[in-house]
Amino acid sequence: MIFLKNRWLILLQTALFAVLIAMAVVFFRERLLVDSGYYLLRMINHGWPWVEHQRYILVLSQILPWLGVVFQLPMKVILLLYSLNHVLFPLFVFYLTVKIYNKPIAGFVLLLFQTAGLITGFFVPMFELYYAGSLLVLFVSALYSHKSLASNIILSLSGFFIISSHPIGIVLLFMVMVIHFLKHKWEKASIYGVILTIMFSMLLLKYFNASEYESGKTAAIISGFSEGKYNLTWLGGMIGFVFSNYLPVLLTATGIWIAMIINKSAKEAFVYFAFFMVIFFLSALNTGTLQNSRYNEQVWFPLSVIALLPLLTTKIAGWIEKLKPLLMVVFVLLFAFRVNLIREEGNRYSQRTEILMKLISQAREMNGQHFVVDEKELEIENVPGPNWSYPIESLLFSAESGPDSALTICTTEDFYFYDVYRELNGSNYLFWRIGTELHTGLNGKYFRLQNGKYQQLIPEGDINEVSEKQSGKSGL
């Protein structure tokens, strides 16, 4: 009945999800950048979803490829499943919110999470807060529902994963509960108790067992305060950065808050604004250079979450309901614009992939499976260069032809990074720039590296041929 009532709306959103699915298929290799490829290779080698820093939400990002490994599917299929996992998960959340809670607007929120503030971030899709954002949509839908048993299970599970995702995930979840309390007081006191208990337990775990990575980030922020880094000049730079790169998010948030005030929900609007400023400050503390990058897109993603969540918690005034057809047109145009930006970025990264595939083909003609390439020889204008995930990507791509065809290619910069090459002894390989792994630790069903030393790989021909060839293509 719900599907029939909102058929056109659901069909529209499903069609837009289909666009993202097509993008995930076309750019499945490009979506293995840095952390994305890192976690996939760890999972394949260990045979179980890989989790670090007690961020258990990462399990959700690896479900489909893990099943692929369990059933020993070909490597190319596993890479495709990994890319699809990151779109099918929010699509599954959308299905649940519509089927169980009759919230078709959740689809628009989820689609914007995938596109509104992301370009390069689309190619590192396993980031914990991307998954936490989708689960927050499900959590909010369940929290405002009167279906007790199913909702309590969903609230407990999604709450646990959100809390384990990232410290900012805890802030976002706490905000949701504050907003709910303002409206419904102690109506769901038992759920408040469960979620707060999980929060407290996770904070204790982090306090006594924080990873080196998280401890280092915390220490760097504290050091910045002691050095006087966070001054008015710093604040002005951050404000300018947000206005330059996230003006649509700011305008959307402001428009929704104004609509809430008109709808006599000023108190809720103020709470959202207050948490928006908290998230702004926390994101700013984690921002290094004031350049739009994959990392900064991840850092500032929570702004989009706070800007859009009121659509799920507040009943918008009737006059806005009358504007629904116009708003749908605006949404589709915005979605198309953002997807086109992602497509253009994907075409740039496709050139990078083609270069790596060309290097793999060249390396196969040599006697060996371990190679070093000078990153300076791969510099092409407007084409992203190799980075620390090159050894991981080359291993995954080469294994598409079978385990005996697997090989690994690293850059000269990574090979000599902090003298990591001194750890290489013929029975191991450079996993990434700060560590090596034994050949015996590889999953033999997909990778079979024989003992051997690293050889210099010199790109043959004019590498710019790849750029010229790619520029002649229309891409996706």
C-alpha positions as a Markdown table, in Angstrom:
| # | Residue | x | y | z |
|---|---|---|---|---|
| 1 | Met | 0.0 | 0.0 | 0.0 |
| 2 | Ile | 2.8 | 2.4 | 0.9 |
| 3 | Phe | 4.6 | 1.6 | -2.4 |
| 4 | Leu | 1.4 | 2.2 | -4.4 |
| 5 | Lys | 0.7 | 5.5 | -2.6 |
| 6 | Asn | 4.1 | 7.0 | -3.3 |
| 7 | Arg | 4.8 | 5.0 | -6.5 |
| 8 | Trp | 6.1 | 7.9 | -8.7 |
| 9 | Leu | 8.3 | 9.2 | -5.9 |
| 10 | Ile | 9.8 | 5.8 | -5.2 |
| 11 | Leu | 10.3 | 5.0 | -8.9 |
| 12 | Leu | 12.1 | 8.4 | -9.3 |
| 13 | Gln | 14.5 | 7.7 | -6.4 |
| 14 | Thr | 15.1 | 4.1 | -7.5 |
| 15 | Ala | 16.0 | 5.4 | -11.0 |
| 16 | Leu | 18.5 | 7.8 | -9.4 |
| 17 | Phe | 20.0 | 5.0 | -7.3 |
| 18 | Ala | 20.3 | 3.1 | -10.6 |
| 19 | Val | 22.5 | 5.9 | -11.9 |
| 20 | Leu | 24.8 | 5.5 | -8.9 |
| 21 | Ile | 24.9 | 1.8 | -9.4 |
| 22 | Ala | 25.9 | 2.3 | -13.1 |
| 23 | Met | 28.6 | 4.7 | -11.9 |
| 24 | Ala | 29.8 | 2.1 | -9.4 |
| 25 | Val | 30.1 | -0.5 | -12.1 |
| 26 | Val | 31.9 | 1.7 | -14.6 |
| 27 | Phe | 34.4 | 3.0 | -12.1 |
| 28 | Phe | 34.8 | -0.1 | -10.0 |
| 29 | Arg | 38.6 | -0.1 | -10.3 |
| 30 | Glu | 38.8 | 3.7 | -9.6 |
| 31 | Arg | 36.9 | 3.2 | -6.3 |
| 32 | Leu | 39.9 | 1.3 | -4.8 |
| 33 | Leu | 41.9 | 4.5 | -3.9 |
| 34 | Val | 43.9 | 4.6 | -0.7 |
| 35 | Asp | 41.9 | 3.3 | 2.3 |
| 36 | Ser | 39.3 | 1.6 | 0.1 |
| 37 | Gly | 41.8 | -0.7 | -1.5 |
| 38 | Tyr | 43.7 | -1.1 | 1.8 |
| 39 | Tyr | 40.7 | -2.6 | 3.6 |
| 40 | Leu | 39.7 | -4.8 | 0.7 |
| 41 | Leu | 43.1 | -6.4 | 0.4 |
| 42 | Arg | 43.3 | -6.9 | 4.2 |
| 43 | Met | 39.9 | -8.6 | 4.1 |
| 44 | Ile | 40.8 | -10.9 | 1.2 |
| 45 | Asn | 44.0 | -12.0 | 2.9 |
| 46 | His | 42.5 | -12.6 | 6.3 |
| 47 | Gly | 39.2 | -14.1 | 5.1 |
| 48 | Trp | 37.1 | -11.9 | 7.4 |
| 49 | Pro | 35.9 | -8.3 | 7.3 |
| 50 | Trp | 38.8 | -6.1 | 8.4 |
| 51 | Val | 38.3 | -3.7 | 11.2 |
| 52 | Glu | 40.8 | -1.2 | 12.7 |
| 53 | His | 40.5 | 1.5 | 15.5 |
| 54 | Gln | 37.4 | -0.4 | 16.9 |
| 55 | Arg | 35.4 | 1.0 | 14.0 |
| 56 | Tyr | 33.1 | -2.0 | 13.6 |
| 57 | Ile | 30.9 | -0.2 | 11.1 |
| 58 | Leu | 33.6 | -1.1 | 8.6 |
| 59 | Val | 32.2 | -4.6 | 8.5 |
| 60 | Leu | 29.2 | -3.3 | 6.7 |
| 61 | Ser | 31.4 | -1.9 | 3.9 |
| 62 | Gln | 32.8 | -5.4 | 3.2 |
| 63 | Ile | 29.8 | -7.7 | 3.3 |
| 64 | Leu | 29.4 | -8.4 | -0.5 |
| 65 | Pro | 33.1 | -8.8 | -1.3 |
| 66 | Trp | 33.5 | -11.0 | 1.8 |
| 67 | Leu | 30.8 | -13.3 | 0.5 |
| 68 | Gly | 32.6 | -13.3 | -2.8 |
| 69 | Val | 35.8 | -14.5 | -1.1 |
| 70 | Val | 33.8 | -17.1 | 0.8 |
| 71 | Phe | 32.4 | -18.5 | -2.4 |
| 72 | Gln | 35.8 | -18.1 | -4.2 |
| 73 | Leu | 34.4 | -15.9 | -6.9 |
| 74 | Pro | 36.9 | -14.4 | -9.4 |
| 75 | Met | 38.8 | -11.3 | -8.4 |
| 76 | Lys | 37.1 | -9.1 | -10.9 |
| 77 | Val | 33.7 | -10.1 | -9.5 |
| 78 | Ile | 35.0 | -9.3 | -5.9 |
| 79 | Leu | 36.1 | -5.8 | -7.1 |
| 80 | Leu | 32.7 | -5.2 | -8.6 |
| 81 | Leu | 30.9 | -6.4 | -5.5 |
| 82 | Tyr | 33.0 | -4.1 | -3.4 |
| 83 | Ser | 32.1 | -1.1 | -5.5 |
| 84 | Leu | 28.5 | -2.0 | -5.6 |
| 85 | Asn | 28.4 | -2.6 | -1.8 |
| 86 | His | 28.8 | 1.1 | -1.2 |
| 87 | Val | 25.7 | 2.0 | -3.2 |
| 88 | Leu | 23.5 | -1.1 | -2.5 |
| 89 | Phe | 23.8 | -0.4 | 1.3 |
| 90 | Pro | 22.1 | 3.0 | 1.2 |
| 91 | Leu | 19.6 | 1.6 | -1.3 |
| 92 | Phe | 18.8 | -1.2 | 1.2 |
| 93 | Val | 18.4 | 1.5 | 4.0 |
| 94 | Phe | 16.0 | 3.3 | 1.6 |
| 95 | Tyr | 14.0 | 0.2 | 1.1 |
| 96 | Leu | 13.7 | -0.3 | 4.9 |
| 97 | Thr | 12.7 | 3.3 | 5.6 |
| 98 | Val | 9.9 | 3.1 | 3.0 |
| 99 | Lys | 8.7 | -0.4 | 3.7 |
| 100 | Ile | 8.7 | -0.3 | 7.5 |
| 101 | Tyr | 8.4 | 3.4 | 8.3 |
| 102 | Asn | 6.7 | 5.0 | 5.2 |
| 103 | Lys | 9.4 | 7.7 | 4.8 |
| 104 | Pro | 10.0 | 8.1 | 1.1 |
| 105 | Ile | 11.8 | 11.4 | 1.7 |
| 106 | Ala | 14.6 | 9.3 | 3.1 |
| 107 | Gly | 15.6 | 8.4 | -0.4 |
| 108 | Phe | 16.4 | 12.0 | -1.3 |
| 109 | Val | 18.5 | 12.4 | 1.8 |
| 110 | Leu | 20.4 | 9.2 | 1.1 |
| 111 | Leu | 21.0 | 10.3 | -2.5 |
| 112 | Leu | 22.3 | 13.7 | -1.4 |
| 113 | Phe | 24.6 | 12.0 | 1.1 |
| 114 | Gln | 26.2 | 10.1 | -1.9 |
| 115 | Thr | 26.6 | 13.2 | -4.1 |
| 116 | Ala | 26.1 | 16.6 | -2.4 |
| 117 | Gly | 29.5 | 17.1 | -0.8 |
| 118 | Leu | 31.5 | 14.4 | -2.6 |
| 119 | Ile | 33.5 | 14.3 | -5.8 |
| 120 | Thr | 36.8 | 12.5 | -5.2 |
| 121 | Gly | 35.2 | 11.0 | -2.1 |
| 122 | Phe | 33.1 | 8.9 | -4.4 |
| 123 | Phe | 36.3 | 6.9 | -5.2 |
| 124 | Val | 37.0 | 6.2 | -1.5 |
| 125 | Pro | 33.5 | 5.0 | -0.6 |
| 126 | Met | 34.2 | 2.8 | 2.4 |
| 127 | Phe | 34.7 | 5.8 | 4.8 |
| 128 | Glu | 33.0 | 5.1 | 8.1 |
| 129 | Leu | 30.9 | 8.3 | 8.3 |
| 130 | Tyr | 29.4 | 7.6 | 4.9 |
| 131 | Tyr | 27.9 | 4.4 | 6.3 |
| 132 | Ala | 27.1 | 6.2 | 9.6 |
| 133 | Gly | 25.1 | 8.8 | 7.6 |
| 134 | Ser | 23.0 | 6.1 | 6.0 |
| 135 | Leu | 22.4 | 4.4 | 9.3 |
| 136 | Leu | 21.4 | 7.7 | 10.9 |
| 137 | Val | 18.6 | 7.9 | 8.4 |
| 138 | Leu | 17.4 | 4.5 | 9.5 |
| 139 | Phe | 17.9 | 5.3 | 13.2 |
| 140 | Val | 15.8 | 8.5 | 12.9 |
| 141 | Ser | 13.1 | 6.7 | 11.0 |
| 142 | Ala | 12.9 | 4.0 | 13.7 |
| 143 | Leu | 13.2 | 6.4 | 16.6 |
| 144 | Tyr | 10.1 | 8.4 | 15.4 |
| 145 | Ser | 8.1 | 5.2 | 14.8 |
| 146 | His | 5.6 | 3.5 | 17.1 |
| 147 | Lys | 6.6 | 0.0 | 16.0 |
| 148 | Ser | 8.3 | -1.1 | 19.2 |
| 149 | Leu | 10.0 | -4.5 | 18.7 |
| 150 | Ala | 11.3 | -4.1 | 15.1 |
| 151 | Ser | 12.3 | -0.5 | 15.8 |
| 152 | Asn | 14.1 | -1.4 | 19.1 |
| 153 | Ile | 16.2 | -4.0 | 17.3 |
| 154 | Ile | 17.0 | -1.6 | 14.5 |
| 155 | Leu | 17.8 | 1.2 | 16.9 |
| 156 | Ser | 20.1 | -0.9 | 19.0 |
| 157 | Leu | 22.0 | -2.3 | 16.0 |
| 158 | Ser | 22.3 | 0.9 | 14.0 |
| 159 | Gly | 23.1 | 2.8 | 17.1 |
| 160 | Phe | 26.0 | 0.5 | 17.9 |
| 161 | Phe | 27.5 | 0.8 | 14.4 |
| 162 | Ile | 27.1 | 4.6 | 14.3 |
| 163 | Ile | 28.8 | 4.9 | 17.7 |
| 164 | Ser | 31.6 | 2.7 | 16.5 |
| 165 | Ser | 32.1 | 4.6 | 13.3 |
| 166 | His | 33.9 | 7.8 | 14.3 |
| 167 | Pro | 33.9 | 10.3 | 17.3 |
| 168 | Ile | 31.8 | 12.6 | 15.2 |
| 169 | Gly | 29.3 | 9.8 | 14.7 |
| 170 | Ile | 28.7 | 9.9 | 18.4 |
| 171 | Val | 28.0 | 13.6 | 18.3 |
| 172 | Leu | 25.5 | 13.2 | 15.5 |
| 173 | Leu | 23.7 | 10.4 | 17.2 |
| 174 | Phe | 23.6 | 12.4 | 20.5 |
| 175 | Met | 22.1 | 15.3 | 18.6 |
| 176 | Val | 19.3 | 13.1 | 17.1 |
| 177 | Met | 18.4 | 12.0 | 20.6 |
| 178 | Val | 18.4 | 15.5 | 22.0 |
| 179 | Ile | 16.0 | 16.6 | 19.2 |
| 180 | His | 13.8 | 13.6 | 19.9 |
| 181 | Phe | 13.7 | 14.4 | 23.6 |
| 182 | Leu | 12.6 | 18.0 | 23.0 |
| 183 | Lys | 9.5 | 16.6 | 21.3 |
| 184 | His | 8.7 | 13.4 | 23.1 |
| 185 | Lys | 10.4 | 13.7 | 26.5 |
| 186 | Trp | 10.9 | 10.3 | 28.1 |
| 187 | Glu | 8.7 | 8.4 | 25.7 |
| 188 | Lys | 11.6 | 6.2 | 24.6 |
| 189 | Ala | 13.6 | 6.3 | 27.8 |
| 190 | Ser | 14.7 | 2.6 | 27.5 |
| 191 | Ile | 16.2 | 3.3 | 24.1 |
| 192 | Tyr | 18.0 | 6.4 | 25.4 |
| 193 | Gly | 19.4 | 4.2 | 28.1 |
| 194 | Val | 20.7 | 1.5 | 25.7 |
| 195 | Ile | 22.3 | 4.1 | 23.3 |
| 196 | Leu | 23.9 | 6.1 | 26.1 |
| 197 | Thr | 25.3 | 2.9 | 27.6 |
| 198 | Ile | 26.8 | 1.9 | 24.3 |
| 199 | Met | 28.2 | 5.4 | 23.9 |
| 200 | Phe | 29.8 | 5.3 | 27.4 |
| 201 | Ser | 31.2 | 1.8 | 26.8 |
| 202 | Met | 32.8 | 2.9 | 23.5 |
| 203 | Leu | 34.3 | 6.0 | 25.0 |
| 204 | Leu | 35.8 | 3.9 | 27.8 |
| 205 | Leu | 37.2 | 1.5 | 25.1 |
| 206 | Lys | 38.7 | 4.4 | 23.2 |
| 207 | Tyr | 40.2 | 5.9 | 26.4 |
| 208 | Phe | 41.9 | 2.8 | 27.5 |
| 209 | Asn | 42.6 | 1.2 | 24.2 |
| 210 | Ala | 42.9 | 4.0 | 21.6 |
| 211 | Ser | 44.8 | 3.1 | 18.4 |
| 212 | Glu | 48.1 | 4.7 | 17.6 |
| 213 | Tyr | 46.4 | 6.6 | 14.7 |
| 214 | Glu | 43.6 | 8.0 | 16.9 |
| 215 | Ser | 46.0 | 8.9 | 19.7 |
| 216 | Gly | 48.3 | 10.7 | 17.2 |
| 217 | Lys | 45.4 | 12.8 | 15.8 |
| 218 | Thr | 44.2 | 13.7 | 19.3 |
| 219 | Ala | 47.8 | 14.7 | 20.3 |
| 220 | Ala | 48.2 | 16.8 | 17.1 |
| 221 | Ile | 45.0 | 18.8 | 17.9 |
| 222 | Ile | 46.0 | 19.3 | 21.5 |
| 223 | Ser | 49.5 | 20.4 | 20.3 |
| 224 | Gly | 47.8 | 22.9 | 18.0 |
| 225 | Phe | 46.0 | 24.5 | 20.9 |
| 226 | Ser | 49.2 | 24.8 | 22.9 |
| 227 | Glu | 51.0 | 26.4 | 20.0 |
| 228 | Gly | 48.3 | 28.9 | 19.4 |
| 229 | Lys | 47.4 | 27.6 | 16.0 |
| 230 | Tyr | 43.7 | 28.0 | 16.4 |
| 231 | Asn | 43.4 | 31.8 | 16.2 |
| 232 | Leu | 41.2 | 34.2 | 14.4 |
| 233 | Thr | 43.3 | 33.9 | 11.2 |
| 234 | Trp | 42.8 | 30.2 | 11.3 |
| 235 | Leu | 39.1 | 30.6 | 11.9 |
| 236 | Gly | 38.8 | 33.0 | 9.1 |
| 237 | Gly | 40.5 | 30.6 | 6.7 |
| 238 | Met | 38.1 | 27.8 | 7.7 |
| 239 | Ile | 35.0 | 30.0 | 7.3 |
| 240 | Gly | 36.3 | 31.0 | 3.8 |
| 241 | Phe | 37.0 | 27.3 | 2.9 |
| 242 | Val | 33.4 | 26.3 | 3.9 |
| 243 | Phe | 31.8 | 29.2 | 2.0 |
| 244 | Ser | 33.9 | 28.4 | -1.1 |
| 245 | Asn | 33.2 | 24.7 | -1.2 |
| 246 | Tyr | 30.0 | 24.1 | 0.8 |
| 247 | Leu | 27.8 | 27.1 | 0.0 |
| 248 | Pro | 24.9 | 24.9 | -1.3 |
| 249 | Val | 25.0 | 23.0 | 2.0 |
| 250 | Leu | 24.9 | 26.2 | 4.0 |
| 251 | Leu | 22.0 | 27.6 | 2.0 |
| 252 | Thr | 20.1 | 24.3 | 2.3 |
| 253 | Ala | 20.6 | 24.2 | 6.1 |
| 254 | Thr | 19.6 | 27.8 | 6.4 |
| 255 | Gly | 16.5 | 27.3 | 4.3 |
| 256 | Ile | 15.4 | 24.3 | 6.3 |
| 257 | Trp | 16.0 | 26.1 | 9.6 |
| 258 | Ile | 13.9 | 29.0 | 8.4 |
| 259 | Ala | 11.1 | 26.6 | 7.4 |
| 260 | Met | 11.3 | 25.0 | 10.8 |
| 261 | Ile | 10.9 | 28.4 | 12.5 |
| 262 | Ile | 7.9 | 29.3 | 10.3 |
| 263 | Asn | 6.5 | 25.9 | 11.3 |
| 264 | Lys | 6.9 | 26.8 | 15.0 |
| 265 | Ser | 9.8 | 24.5 | 15.6 |
| 266 | Ala | 12.3 | 27.2 | 16.6 |
| 267 | Lys | 13.7 | 25.3 | 19.5 |
| 268 | Glu | 14.6 | 22.3 | 17.2 |
| 269 | Ala | 16.1 | 24.7 | 14.6 |
| 270 | Phe | 18.3 | 26.3 | 17.3 |
| 271 | Val | 19.5 | 22.8 | 18.4 |
| 272 | Tyr | 20.4 | 21.9 | 14.9 |
| 273 | Phe | 22.2 | 25.2 | 14.4 |
| 274 | Ala | 24.1 | 24.7 | 17.7 |
| 275 | Phe | 25.3 | 21.2 | 16.6 |
| 276 | Phe | 26.1 | 22.5 | 13.2 |
| 277 | Met | 28.5 | 24.9 | 14.7 |
| 278 | Val | 30.0 | 22.1 | 16.9 |
| 279 | Ile | 30.5 | 19.9 | 13.9 |
| 280 | Phe | 32.0 | 22.9 | 12.0 |
| 281 | Phe | 34.6 | 23.4 | 14.7 |
| 282 | Leu | 35.4 | 19.7 | 15.0 |
| 283 | Ser | 35.8 | 19.4 | 11.2 |
| 284 | Ala | 38.0 | 22.5 | 11.2 |
| 285 | Leu | 40.3 | 21.0 | 13.8 |
| 286 | Asn | 40.8 | 18.0 | 11.5 |
| 287 | Thr | 41.5 | 20.0 | 8.4 |
| 288 | Gly | 45.0 | 20.5 | 7.3 |
| 289 | Thr | 45.5 | 22.3 | 4.0 |
| 290 | Leu | 42.6 | 24.5 | 2.8 |
| 291 | Gln | 42.2 | 22.6 | -0.5 |
| 292 | Asn | 39.3 | 20.5 | -1.7 |
| 293 | Ser | 40.5 | 16.9 | -1.5 |
| 294 | Arg | 39.3 | 13.4 | -0.8 |
| 295 | Tyr | 40.4 | 13.8 | 2.8 |
| 296 | Asn | 38.7 | 17.2 | 3.3 |
| 297 | Glu | 35.5 | 15.8 | 1.7 |
| 298 | Gln | 35.4 | 13.1 | 4.4 |
| 299 | Val | 36.2 | 15.6 | 7.1 |
| 300 | Trp | 33.4 | 18.0 | 6.2 |
| 301 | Phe | 30.8 | 15.3 | 5.2 |
| 302 | Pro | 29.0 | 15.6 | 8.5 |
| 303 | Leu | 27.9 | 19.2 | 7.6 |
| 304 | Ser | 25.7 | 17.7 | 4.9 |
| 305 | Val | 24.3 | 15.2 | 7.4 |
| 306 | Ile | 23.2 | 17.9 | 9.8 |
| 307 | Ala | 21.8 | 20.1 | 7.0 |
| 308 | Leu | 19.5 | 17.3 | 5.7 |
| 309 | Leu | 18.5 | 15.4 | 8.8 |
| 310 | Pro | 15.7 | 17.9 | 9.8 |
| 311 | Leu | 13.8 | 16.6 | 6.7 |
| 312 | Leu | 13.3 | 13.4 | 8.6 |
| 313 | Thr | 12.5 | 14.8 | 12.0 |
| 314 | Thr | 10.3 | 17.8 | 11.3 |
| 315 | Lys | 6.9 | 18.1 | 9.6 |
| 316 | Ile | 7.4 | 20.8 | 7.0 |
| 317 | Ala | 4.6 | 23.4 | 6.6 |
| 318 | Gly | 1.8 | 22.8 | 4.1 |
| 319 | Trp | 3.0 | 25.5 | 1.8 |
| 320 | Ile | 6.2 | 23.7 | 1.2 |
| 321 | Glu | 4.2 | 20.6 | 0.4 |
| 322 | Lys | 2.6 | 22.5 | -2.4 |
| 323 | Leu | 6.0 | 23.2 | -3.9 |
| 324 | Lys | 6.9 | 19.5 | -4.1 |
| 325 | Pro | 6.8 | 19.3 | -7.9 |
| 326 | Leu | 9.1 | 22.3 | -8.3 |
| 327 | Leu | 11.4 | 21.0 | -5.5 |
| 328 | Met | 11.6 | 17.6 | -7.2 |
| 329 | Val | 12.7 | 19.3 | -10.5 |
| 330 | Val | 15.4 | 21.2 | -8.5 |
| 331 | Phe | 16.5 | 18.1 | -6.8 |
| 332 | Val | 16.9 | 16.1 | -10.0 |
| 333 | Leu | 18.9 | 19.0 | -11.6 |
| 334 | Leu | 21.1 | 19.2 | -8.6 |
| 335 | Phe | 21.6 | 15.5 | -8.6 |
| 336 | Ala | 22.5 | 15.5 | -12.3 |
| 337 | Phe | 24.9 | 18.4 | -11.8 |
| 338 | Arg | 26.7 | 16.6 | -9.0 |
| 339 | Val | 26.8 | 13.2 | -10.8 |
| 340 | Asn | 28.3 | 14.9 | -13.8 |
| 341 | Leu | 31.1 | 16.4 | -11.6 |
| 342 | Ile | 31.8 | 12.9 | -10.2 |
| 343 | Arg | 31.8 | 11.4 | -13.7 |
| 344 | Glu | 34.3 | 14.0 | -14.9 |
| 345 | Glu | 36.5 | 13.2 | -11.9 |
| 346 | Gly | 36.1 | 9.5 | -12.6 |
| 347 | Asn | 37.3 | 9.9 | -16.2 |
| 348 | Arg | 40.4 | 11.5 | -14.8 |
| 349 | Tyr | 41.0 | 8.6 | -12.5 |
| 350 | Ser | 40.3 | 6.2 | -15.4 |
| 351 | Gln | 43.4 | 7.6 | -17.1 |
| 352 | Arg | 45.3 | 6.8 | -13.9 |
| 353 | Thr | 44.0 | 3.3 | -14.0 |
| 354 | Glu | 44.9 | 2.8 | -17.6 |
| 355 | Ile | 48.4 | 3.9 | -16.9 |
| 356 | Leu | 48.6 | 1.3 | -14.1 |
| 357 | Met | 47.2 | -1.4 | -16.3 |
| 358 | Lys | 49.7 | -0.6 | -18.9 |
| 359 | Leu | 52.5 | -0.9 | -16.4 |
| 360 | Ile | 51.2 | -4.3 | -15.2 |
| 361 | Ser | 51.2 | -5.5 | -18.8 |
| 362 | Gln | 54.8 | -4.3 | -19.3 |
| 363 | Ala | 55.9 | -5.9 | -16.0 |
| 364 | Arg | 54.5 | -9.3 | -17.1 |
| 365 | Glu | 57.0 | -9.3 | -19.9 |
| 366 | Met | 59.8 | -9.2 | -17.3 |
| 367 | Asn | 60.9 | -12.0 | -15.1 |
| 368 | Gly | 59.6 | -11.2 | -11.7 |
| 369 | Gln | 56.6 | -10.0 | -9.6 |
| 370 | His | 58.0 | -7.1 | -7.6 |
| 371 | Phe | 58.6 | -3.8 | -9.3 |
| 372 | Val | 59.5 | -0.2 | -8.5 |
| 373 | Val | 58.5 | 2.7 | -10.8 |
| 374 | Asp | 59.7 | 6.3 | -10.6 |
| 375 | Glu | 56.5 | 8.3 | -10.0 |
| 376 | Lys | 58.1 | 11.3 | -11.8 |
| 377 | Glu | 57.9 | 9.4 | -15.0 |
| 378 | Leu | 54.1 | 9.0 | -14.6 |
| 379 | Glu | 53.4 | 12.7 | -14.2 |
| 380 | Ile | 50.7 | 13.8 | -16.7 |
| 381 | Glu | 48.8 | 17.1 | -16.5 |
| 382 | Asn | 45.3 | 16.8 | -15.1 |
| 383 | Val | 45.8 | 13.1 | -14.3 |
| 384 | Pro | 46.0 | 12.0 | -10.7 |
| 385 | Gly | 49.4 | 10.4 | -10.0 |
| 386 | Pro | 50.3 | 7.2 | -8.1 |
| 387 | Asn | 50.1 | 7.2 | -4.4 |
| 388 | Trp | 50.7 | 4.9 | -1.4 |
| 389 | Ser | 47.9 | 2.5 | -2.5 |
| 390 | Tyr | 49.7 | 1.7 | -5.8 |
| 391 | Pro | 51.2 | -1.6 | -4.5 |
| 392 | Ile | 47.7 | -2.6 | -3.3 |
| 393 | Glu | 45.9 | -1.6 | -6.5 |
| 394 | Ser | 48.5 | -3.3 | -8.7 |
| 395 | Leu | 48.2 | -6.5 | -6.8 |
| 396 | Leu | 44.4 | -6.5 | -7.0 |
| 397 | Phe | 44.2 | -5.5 | -10.7 |
| 398 | Ser | 46.9 | -8.0 | -11.8 |
| 399 | Ala | 45.2 | -10.8 | -9.8 |
| 400 | Glu | 42.1 | -10.5 | -12.1 |
| 401 | Ser | 44.1 | -12.6 | -14.6 |
| 402 | Gly | 44.6 | -15.3 | -12.0 |
| 403 | Pro | 46.7 | -15.8 | -8.8 |
| 404 | Asp | 49.9 | -16.7 | -10.7 |
| 405 | Ser | 49.6 | -13.5 | -12.7 |
| 406 | Ala | 49.6 | -11.3 | -9.5 |
| 407 | Leu | 52.4 | -8.8 | -9.1 |
| 408 | Thr | 53.0 | -5.6 | -7.1 |
| 409 | Ile | 54.3 | -2.2 | -8.2 |
| 410 | Cys | 55.3 | 0.6 | -5.8 |
| 411 | Thr | 56.7 | 4.0 | -6.4 |
| 412 | Thr | 60.3 | 5.0 | -5.8 |
| 413 | Glu | 59.1 | 7.5 | -3.1 |
| 414 | Asp | 57.4 | 4.7 | -1.2 |
| 415 | Phe | 60.2 | 2.2 | -1.7 |
| 416 | Tyr | 62.6 | 4.6 | 0.1 |
| 417 | Phe | 60.1 | 6.0 | 2.6 |
| 418 | Tyr | 61.7 | 5.9 | 6.0 |
| 419 | Asp | 64.1 | 3.2 | 4.6 |
| 420 | Val | 61.2 | 0.7 | 4.5 |
| 421 | Tyr | 63.1 | -1.1 | 1.6 |
| 422 | Arg | 65.6 | -2.4 | 4.2 |
| 423 | Glu | 62.9 | -4.7 | 5.5 |
| 424 | Leu | 62.5 | -6.4 | 2.2 |
| 425 | Asn | 64.4 | -9.8 | 2.0 |
| 426 | Gly | 62.9 | -11.6 | -1.0 |
| 427 | Ser | 60.2 | -13.4 | 1.0 |
| 428 | Asn | 58.0 | -10.3 | 1.6 |
| 429 | Tyr | 56.6 | -7.4 | -0.4 |
| 430 | Leu | 55.8 | -3.7 | 0.2 |
| 431 | Phe | 52.2 | -3.7 | 1.4 |
| 432 | Trp | 52.3 | 0.1 | 1.7 |
| 433 | Arg | 54.9 | 2.8 | 2.4 |
| 434 | Ile | 55.2 | 2.1 | 6.1 |
| 435 | Gly | 55.2 | -1.7 | 6.2 |
| 436 | Thr | 55.9 | -5.0 | 4.5 |
| 437 | Glu | 54.0 | -8.3 | 4.5 |
| 438 | Leu | 55.2 | -11.9 | 4.1 |
| 439 | His | 54.2 | -13.7 | 0.9 |
| 440 | Thr | 52.8 | -16.4 | 3.1 |
| 441 | Gly | 50.2 | -13.9 | 4.5 |
| 442 | Leu | 48.6 | -13.6 | 1.1 |
| 443 | Asn | 45.4 | -15.5 | 0.2 |
| 444 | Gly | 46.7 | -18.2 | -2.1 |
| 445 | Lys | 43.4 | -18.5 | -3.9 |
| 446 | Tyr | 44.0 | -15.0 | -5.4 |
| 447 | Phe | 47.7 | -14.1 | -5.0 |
| 448 | Arg | 50.8 | -16.2 | -5.5 |
| 449 | Leu | 53.9 | -14.1 | -5.2 |
| 450 | Gln | 57.2 | -16.1 | -5.5 |
| 451 | Asn | 60.3 | -15.0 | -3.6 |
| 452 | Gly | 62.2 | -12.4 | -5.4 |
| 453 | Lys | 63.8 | -9.0 | -5.4 |
| 454 | Tyr | 62.3 | -5.7 | -6.5 |
| 455 | Gln | 63.2 | -4.6 | -10.1 |
| 456 | Gln | 63.1 | -1.1 | -11.6 |
| 457 | Leu | 60.2 | -0.8 | -14.1 |
| 458 | Ile | 60.8 | 1.9 | -16.7 |
| 459 | Pro | 57.6 | 2.9 | -18.5 |
| 460 | Glu | 57.9 | 2.2 | -22.2 |
| 461 | Gly | 56.9 | 4.7 | -24.9 |
| 462 | Asp | 55.3 | 8.1 | -24.4 |
| 463 | Ile | 53.1 | 7.8 | -21.3 |
| 464 | Asn | 51.2 | 10.9 | -22.6 |
| 465 | Glu | 49.7 | 8.6 | -25.3 |
| 466 | Val | 47.4 | 7.4 | -22.5 |
| 467 | Ser | 46.3 | 10.9 | -21.8 |
| 468 | Glu | 45.7 | 11.7 | -25.5 |
| 469 | Lys | 43.8 | 8.5 | -26.0 |
| 470 | Gln | 41.6 | 9.0 | -23.0 |
| 471 | Ser | 40.9 | 12.7 | -23.8 |
| 472 | Gly | 39.4 | 11.5 | -27.1 |
| 473 | Lys | 36.9 | 9.4 | -25.3 |
| 474 | Ser | 33.6 | 10.7 | -24.1 |
| 475 | Gly | 33.7 | 8.6 | -20.9 |
| 476 | Leu | 30.6 | 7.6 | -19.1 |
